[in-house]
Amino acid sequence: MRRLTALFLILLASAAASCPKGNDMESRDSKPSGLRLPRDPDIAVQEELDAARRAGTLAAYDLFLARHGDHRLAEAARRERARIAAAIGQ
């Protein structure tokens, strides 16, 4: 039992020695992590409107407006949808 306890204490001491202490923690956080910043959400919305334009269907515009009805691009989507609806007689 003493051997097991001694082995446990040695492992615990070696693990504690590898942990950051004091200011080491702050300096690690201030280094660049290699992670990219989040994408601009307006770019994603613009891409979805572009996809609706490529599809050119009422359903595509309806989906865009259901997802982004309060976005600044929604008014352009509504106008484009109205043109398509008028062209097909709906």
N, CA and C atoms as a LAMMPS dump frame, in Angstrom:
ITEM: TIMESTEP
0
ITEM: NUMBER OF ATOMS
270
ITEM: BOX BOUNDS ff ff ff
-5.0000000000000000e+02 5.0000000000000000e+02
-5.0000000000000000e+02 5.0000000000000000e+02
-5.0000000000000000e+02 5.0000000000000000e+02
ITEM: ATOMS id mol type element x y z
1 1 1 N 0.815 -1.187 0
2 1 2 C 0 0 0
3 1 3 C 0.864 1.258 0
4 2 1 N 2.015 1.179 0.721
5 2 2 C 2.904 2.335 0.762
6 2 3 C 3.499 2.616 -0.609
7 3 1 N 3.786 1.572 -1.37
8 3 2 C 4.33 1.765 -2.718
9 3 3 C 3.317 2.485 -3.604
10 4 1 N 2.051 2.074 -3.502
11 4 2 C 1 2.694 -4.296
12 4 3 C 0.831 4.166 -3.913
13 5 1 N 0.869 4.442 -2.634
14 5 2 C 0.757 5.827 -2.171
15 5 3 C 1.942 6.643 -2.65
16 6 1 N 3.143 6.078 -2.566
17 6 2 C 4.337 6.788 -3.016
18 6 3 C 4.261 7.056 -4.522
19 7 1 N 3.83 6.08 -5.283
20 7 2 C 3.7 6.248 -6.729
21 7 3 C 2.674 7.34 -7.052
22 8 1 N 1.569 7.339 -6.324
23 8 2 C 0.543 8.357 -6.534
24 8 3 C 1.087 9.752 -6.239
25 9 1 N 1.845 9.887 -5.148
26 9 2 C 2.406 11.189 -4.792
27 9 3 C 3.433 11.659 -5.822
28 10 1 N 4.202 10.752 -6.362
29 10 2 C 5.184 11.115 -7.395
30 10 3 C 4.465 11.591 -8.651
31 11 1 N 3.43 10.883 -9.063
32 11 2 C 2.658 11.291 -10.236
33 11 3 C 1.973 12.634 -10.016
34 12 1 N 1.438 12.835 -8.822
35 12 2 C 0.772 14.088 -8.506
36 12 3 C 1.767 15.245 -8.522
37 13 1 N 2.953 15.027 -7.987
38 13 2 C 3.983 16.073 -7.963
39 13 3 C 4.444 16.413 -9.373
40 14 1 N 4.602 15.402 -10.227
41 14 2 C 5.05 15.686 -11.591
42 14 3 C 3.967 16.407 -12.389
43 15 1 N 2.716 16.081 -12.13
44 15 2 C 1.624 16.776 -12.813
45 15 3 C 1.547 18.22 -12.346
46 16 1 N 1.717 18.462 -11.071
47 16 2 C 1.672 19.821 -10.538
48 16 3 C 2.829 20.654 -11.067
49 17 1 N 3.978 20.037 -11.28
50 17 2 C 5.145 20.767 -11.773
51 17 3 C 4.93 21.262 -13.197
52 18 1 N 4.1 20.587 -13.963
53 18 2 C 3.89 20.993 -15.356
54 18 3 C 2.759 22 -15.522
55 19 1 N 2.03 22.309 -14.438
56 19 2 C 0.94 23.281 -14.514
57 19 3 C 1.495 24.698 -14.484
58 20 1 N 0.851 25.649 -15.206
59 20 2 C 1.308 27.036 -15.176
60 20 3 C 1.076 27.646 -13.801
61 21 1 N 1.969 28.519 -13.401
62 21 2 C 1.871 29.152 -12.097
63 21 3 C 1.86 30.658 -12.264
64 22 1 N 1.073 31.33 -11.464
65 22 2 C 1.07 32.783 -11.404
66 22 3 C 0.86 33.441 -12.749
67 23 1 N 1.826 34.238 -13.166
68 23 2 C 1.718 34.999 -14.403
69 23 3 C 1.869 34.141 -15.648
70 24 1 N 2.311 32.896 -15.499
71 24 2 C 2.416 32.014 -16.663
72 24 3 C 1.066 31.843 -17.326
73 25 1 N 0.028 31.811 -16.538
74 25 2 C -1.319 31.624 -17.07
75 25 3 C -1.707 32.811 -17.943
76 26 1 N -1.398 34.03 -17.489
77 26 2 C -1.739 35.225 -18.256
78 26 3 C -0.957 35.284 -19.555
79 27 1 N 0.318 34.942 -19.518
80 27 2 C 1.126 35.042 -20.729
81 27 3 C 0.687 34.014 -21.764
82 28 1 N 0.213 32.871 -21.32
83 28 2 C -0.292 31.883 -22.277
84 28 3 C -1.546 32.382 -22.97
85 29 1 N -2.425 33.051 -22.223
86 29 2 C -3.668 33.542 -22.795
87 29 3 C -3.439 34.68 -23.777
88 30 1 N -2.363 35.441 -23.597
89 30 2 C -2.14 36.59 -24.459
90 30 3 C -1.475 36.215 -25.778
91 31 1 N -0.99 34.999 -25.892
92 31 2 C -0.369 34.563 -27.139
93 31 3 C -1.444 34.209 -28.159
94 32 1 N -1.184 34.459 -29.437
95 32 2 C -2.165 34.071 -30.452
96 32 3 C -2.395 32.56 -30.43
97 33 1 N -3.638 32.18 -30.531
98 33 2 C -3.965 30.756 -30.44
99 33 3 C -4.065 30.091 -31.8
100 34 1 N -4.033 30.874 -32.863
101 34 2 C -4.17 30.295 -34.185
102 34 3 C -5.62 30.169 -34.619
103 35 1 N -6.551 30.526 -33.747
104 35 2 C -7.961 30.461 -34.108
105 35 3 C -8.331 31.693 -34.92
106 36 1 N -9.187 31.478 -35.896
107 36 2 C -9.638 32.604 -36.707
108 36 3 C -10.801 33.299 -36.027
109 37 1 N -10.963 34.58 -36.313
110 37 2 C -12.1 35.317 -35.795
111 37 3 C -13.374 34.827 -36.462
112 38 1 N -14.498 34.977 -35.78
113 38 2 C -15.762 34.563 -36.403
114 38 3 C -16.027 35.358 -37.672
115 39 1 N -16.713 34.726 -38.581
116 39 2 C -17.048 35.343 -39.86
117 39 3 C -18.095 36.436 -39.679
118 40 1 N -18.038 37.444 -40.526
119 40 2 C -19.027 38.517 -40.503
120 40 3 C -20.378 37.934 -40.91
121 41 1 N -21.399 38.045 -40.053
122 41 2 C -22.693 37.444 -40.39
123 41 3 C -23.33 38.062 -41.632
124 42 1 N -23.032 39.319 -41.927
125 42 2 C -23.591 39.947 -43.129
126 42 3 C -23.103 39.256 -44.402
127 43 1 N -21.903 38.724 -44.362
128 43 2 C -21.381 38.007 -45.533
129 43 3 C -22.222 36.757 -45.785
130 44 1 N -22.538 36.037 -44.723
131 44 2 C -23.345 34.821 -44.868
132 44 3 C -24.737 35.148 -45.404
133 45 1 N -25.327 36.236 -44.929
134 45 2 C -26.663 36.624 -45.407
135 45 3 C -26.586 37.018 -46.881
136 46 1 N -25.535 37.76 -47.245
137 46 2 C -25.363 38.142 -48.651
138 46 3 C -25.221 36.906 -49.532
139 47 1 N -24.484 35.909 -49.063
140 47 2 C -24.325 34.673 -49.832
141 47 3 C -25.657 33.947 -49.997
142 48 1 N -26.499 33.991 -48.961
143 48 2 C -27.812 33.35 -49.081
144 48 3 C -28.701 34.093 -50.071
145 49 1 N -28.616 35.414 -50.096
146 49 2 C -29.388 36.177 -51.078
147 49 3 C -28.872 35.881 -52.483
148 50 1 N -27.561 35.785 -52.626
149 50 2 C -26.985 35.425 -53.926
150 50 3 C -27.477 34.055 -54.384
151 51 1 N -27.59 33.125 -53.45
152 51 2 C -28.092 31.789 -53.793
153 51 3 C -29.551 31.857 -54.232
154 52 1 N -30.348 32.682 -53.574
155 52 2 C -31.755 32.847 -53.974
156 52 3 C -31.827 33.452 -55.373
157 53 1 N -30.941 34.407 -55.639
158 53 2 C -30.912 35.014 -56.977
159 53 3 C -30.544 33.993 -58.041
160 54 1 N -29.57 33.143 -57.735
161 54 2 C -29.176 32.109 -58.707
162 54 3 C -30.323 31.138 -58.957
163 55 1 N -31.031 30.782 -57.888
164 55 2 C -32.164 29.862 -58.041
165 55 3 C -33.292 30.539 -58.807
166 56 1 N -33.529 31.808 -58.518
167 56 2 C -34.551 32.567 -59.234
168 56 3 C -35.968 32.08 -59.036
169 57 1 N -36.248 31.468 -57.899
170 57 2 C -37.595 30.947 -57.644
171 57 3 C -38.226 31.664 -56.462
172 58 1 N -39.558 31.652 -56.441
173 58 2 C -40.263 32.23 -55.303
174 58 3 C -39.903 31.499 -54.011
175 59 1 N -39.77 30.193 -54.118
176 59 2 C -39.447 29.395 -52.932
177 59 3 C -38.095 29.799 -52.344
178 60 1 N -37.13 30.067 -53.199
179 60 2 C -35.802 30.466 -52.717
180 60 3 C -35.88 31.807 -51.998
181 61 1 N -36.625 32.751 -52.576
182 61 2 C -36.785 34.047 -51.916
183 61 3 C -37.614 33.927 -50.641
184 62 1 N -38.623 33.074 -50.652
185 62 2 C -39.424 32.863 -49.446
186 62 3 C -38.562 32.32 -48.31
187 63 1 N -37.686 31.401 -48.628
188 63 2 C -36.785 30.847 -47.623
189 63 3 C -35.858 31.928 -47.078
190 64 1 N -35.296 32.721 -47.983
191 64 2 C -34.42 33.805 -47.544
192 64 3 C -35.175 34.75 -46.612
193 65 1 N -36.369 35.148 -47.009
194 65 2 C -37.137 36.096 -46.201
195 65 3 C -37.592 35.49 -44.88
196 66 1 N -37.869 34.197 -44.868
197 66 2 C -38.234 33.542 -43.61
198 66 3 C -37.064 33.552 -42.633
199 67 1 N -35.877 33.41 -43.163
200 67 2 C -34.689 33.363 -42.303
201 67 3 C -34.155 34.743 -41.954
202 68 1 N -34.297 35.697 -42.881
203 68 2 C -33.65 37.007 -42.696
204 68 3 C -34.605 38.164 -42.97
205 69 1 N -35.855 38.026 -42.599
206 69 2 C -36.862 39.028 -42.889
207 69 3 C -36.602 40.402 -42.313
208 70 1 N -35.794 40.486 -41.254
209 70 2 C -35.513 41.783 -40.656
210 70 3 C -34.123 42.308 -41.005
211 71 1 N -33.418 41.612 -41.875
212 71 2 C -32.086 42.051 -42.289
213 71 3 C -32.205 43.189 -43.295
214 72 1 N -31.154 43.983 -43.408
215 72 2 C -31.188 45.127 -44.337
216 72 3 C -31.327 44.693 -45.787
217 73 1 N -30.963 43.467 -46.134
218 73 2 C -31.102 42.97 -47.505
219 73 3 C -32.497 42.423 -47.799
220 74 1 N -33.325 42.33 -46.779
221 74 2 C -34.664 41.748 -46.958
222 74 3 C -35.515 42.585 -47.905
223 75 1 N -35.388 43.888 -47.871
224 75 2 C -36.198 44.731 -48.749
225 75 3 C -35.851 44.485 -50.216
226 76 1 N -34.567 44.339 -50.51
227 76 2 C -34.164 44.013 -51.885
228 76 3 C -34.724 42.656 -52.292
229 77 1 N -34.702 41.703 -51.373
230 77 2 C -35.243 40.374 -51.663
231 77 3 C -36.74 40.438 -51.92
232 78 1 N -37.453 41.267 -51.168
233 78 2 C -38.895 41.414 -51.377
234 78 3 C -39.193 42.007 -52.762
235 79 1 N -38.407 43.017 -53.152
236 79 2 C -38.611 43.61 -54.478
237 79 3 C -38.348 42.594 -55.58
238 80 1 N -37.254 41.848 -55.442
239 80 2 C -36.914 40.844 -56.461
240 80 3 C -37.949 39.74 -56.51
241 81 1 N -38.451 39.331 -55.336
242 81 2 C -39.486 38.304 -55.288
243 81 3 C -40.759 38.809 -55.969
244 82 1 N -41.099 40.077 -55.742
245 82 2 C -42.299 40.648 -56.365
246 82 3 C -42.159 40.684 -57.886
247 83 1 N -40.979 40.969 -58.394
248 83 2 C -40.759 40.956 -59.85
249 83 3 C -40.963 39.56 -60.421
250 84 1 N -40.439 38.561 -59.725
251 84 2 C -40.602 37.179 -60.198
252 84 3 C -42.076 36.791 -60.167
253 85 1 N -42.751 37.137 -59.066
254 85 2 C -44.175 36.805 -58.944
255 85 3 C -44.988 37.476 -60.043
256 86 1 N -44.66 38.719 -60.367
257 86 2 C -45.385 39.42 -61.415
258 86 3 C -45.106 38.787 -62.781
259 87 1 N -43.882 38.34 -62.973
260 87 2 C -43.512 37.736 -64.262
261 87 3 C -44.223 36.411 -64.494
262 88 1 N -44.481 35.671 -63.428
263 88 2 C -45.158 34.383 -63.622
264 88 3 C -46.652 34.481 -63.339
265 89 1 N -47.12 35.697 -63.017
266 89 2 C -48.549 35.909 -62.841
267 89 3 C -49.099 35.501 -61.499
268 90 1 N -48.297 35.571 -60.465
269 90 2 C -48.794 35.24 -59.12
270 90 3 C -48.903 36.466 -58.258
